[in-house]
Amino acid sequence: MRQLLLEWGLSRPQTLDSFVVGRNAELAALLQHIARRDDTTLDQRFVTIWGESGAGKSHVLQALSASGEALYLNPEHAAADFLWSESTRLYLIDDSERLSEEQQHAAFALYNQVRELGGVLIATADKPPAHLNLREDLRTRLGWGLIYQIHGLSDEEKLDALSQSAQARGLSLSAGVLPYLLTHFRRDMQSLSAMLDALDRYSLETQRPITMPLLRELLQQGDTHA
């Protein structure tokens, strides 16, 4: 049951508003600009976002994919899915460094179609385009547009974001709960926010305050049912 609580939190839809900006103010502003359908220049129609795992790359693409005009793609999709359509405005390619040879060929063709026929293409990767182990023509295309490094949050920024989120929900947390959570659980903000949701629900379910014993109990039950 505890594992279901965590899975519920992790499956909640991502939004740009829930993305903790940190040092990514310029990138966040651009993504809001694109989401609002504001006029975009040619270079703004092609964006590559790179950074470490857990920094928020998938978060922002999944947030943008909520639009009915978006096509979200990752290495789990078939190459045949990388298709341009008149009804699609946003093409979102996640984890591009893991694309197969066939998918890379399809992504290259899609890039050229977007450039010629219209739309916005945003790709994510774990390295800057110049250092990706991809076919040369696709690597070059990914380097043509805007390139942003997405910076992960510092521990202090994560604690501040979680504290603000707890206050916004009206949660009362005992001292030490958030620092303990940060050092004994997954460190990406999506997982941490999911655990905050789970703590809230578990507290209501058990009629107990959110204290260190409650957190340890939930973490232990999550490990047991993982």
Secondary structure, DSSP 8 states (H G I E B T S, - for coil): -HHHHHHHHHTS---STTS--TT-HHHHHHHHHHHTT----TGGGEEEEE--TTSSHHHHHHHHTTSTTEEEE-TTS-GGG----TT--EEEE--GGG--HHHHHHHHHHHHHHHHH--EEEEEESS-GGG--S-HHHHHHHTTSEEEE-----HHHHHHHHHHHHHHTT--B-TTHHHHHHHHS--SHHHHHHHHHHHHHHHHHHT--B-HHHHHHHHHHHHHH-
